Amino acid sequence: MKLLRYGPKGQERPGILDQQGLIRDLSAEITDIDGSVLGATEIARLGQLELASLPVVEGTPRIGACVGRIGKFVCIGLNYTDHAAESGVPVPAEPVIFNKWTSAICGPNDGIEIPRQSKKTDWEVELGVVIGREAKYVSESDALEHVAGYCVVNDVSEREWQLERGVSWDKGKGFDSFGPIGPWLVTRDEVPDPQNLQLWLEVDGHRYQNGNTARMVFSVARLVSYVSHCMSLQPGDIISTGTPPGVGLGVKPEPVFLRPGQVVRLGIDGLGEQVQRTYAAP
């Protein structure tokens, strides 16, 4: 299934994408796509609905973040061997964990706000993992049983605040609009191998990132298990699993960063695409 949330910001309604690409309204079945409906039992119930009987959503509504009321937005750094190489750092021996503030979360096609005086706003296409069942001290072999599904994430980053203004990455990762999520939450049954997904990202039509989750240092199962030993993971939490090479910071001979008025387009095979226009913070 491809679950989604549509409508004005703060007023999103639950929906599902049918085989014809039409959005069907789920409001009669559930109140939102959030942790309360992401367990195996509820996912199975939604999977048995006769989609043709659900109302079609007319027009082209705004698509919101595919998960509502996210409690934790956990991110992994340097999780692709070739991205670590372009960053000039060793491949980490253990996962590098940082956080994005939930106020950064926005819809997949909402704009990216370039922070005031920023000269180093960057892009990162990533596979997002949506937790469906509480995970605490889970083994790697059982980890995927705690996953509800997957989505596209753009881990937008301000590199000066991330790398040059103290030792915490979190500052440069959490500006408003720096966490586009979606368009869909694709349930786990439709992604048989999360370690074989193609990721890509373009800016103004130029392809900068083109990678595959097979190049991850730590697999999805390893990450869910590892993070669950640092904190309990709750239904609706998201883990963003790192980016392949091709970020603006790594462009040679000179880095390339985002400016107002550009168009960022990104996607992951089977999980949909995002399109964002950049704009200057007021």
Secondary structure by P-SEA (a helix, b strand, c coil): ccccccccccbbbbbbbccccbbbbccccccccccccccaaaaaaaaaccccccccccccccccccccccccbbbbccccaaaaaaacccccccbbbbbbcccccccccccccccccccccbbbbbbbbbbcccccccccccccccccccccccccccccccccccccccccccccccccccccccccccccccccccccccccccccbbbbcccccccaaaaaaaaaaaccccccbbbbcccccccccccccbbbbbcccbbbbcccccccbbbbbbbccc
